[in-house]
Amino acid sequence: MGDYEAALGEVRRSDMMRGIWFSCVSASPYAEGVDFEEAVDSAIELAGLSELDDLG
């Protein structure tokens, strides 16, 4: 597991980050319907595709 996965796992468990996400979604109609967990999962997938593990 890469460091990015551990960091994003912390983001997933953070009530503060979840609150920030809901604030952003409610203020931005283009983000309507995008689930917090979906966003974190997508960030993990994108980081994996960019081969961030190879940087460290």
N, C-alpha and C positions, 0 to 999 in steps of 0.2 A: 504494500500500500504506500502510495506516495504521500509526502507531507501535505500536498494540496487536499488529499482525501481526508486526512485528519483535521485539517483546518476547516474544511467545508462541513465535516461532521460536527464540529463545534458550532458552526453557524446554524446548522439544522436544529441543534438542541437549544439554541439561544432564544429565550422569550423576547429579548430586546430586538434581535434581528427579525424575528417573526412580526413584531409590532411595526418595525420600520417598513417591512415588506407590505403589510396591510395598508399603511399610510400611503405608500407610493402607488399601490394598485388603486386605492380609492381616489387618488388625485390624478391618475393617468388612465383615461379610458382605453388606450391601446393595450394596457396590461390586464384589462378585465378578463376574468376567467382563468388567469394563470395562477396555479396553485404554488404556494411557497415550496413545498417538497419537490414539485416538478422543476422549479427554477434551480434548486440546489442540485437535483439529479442531473440537470442539463449542464450545470457548471462543472460537475465532476466528470461527466462524459467529455465535454469540450477540453478540459484540462488533460484528460487521458489521451485524447486524440492529438493534442499538441505535444505529446511526449515530454511533459514536464518532469517526469521521473528521471529522464536522461540528463537533466541539467544539474542535479545535485550530486 
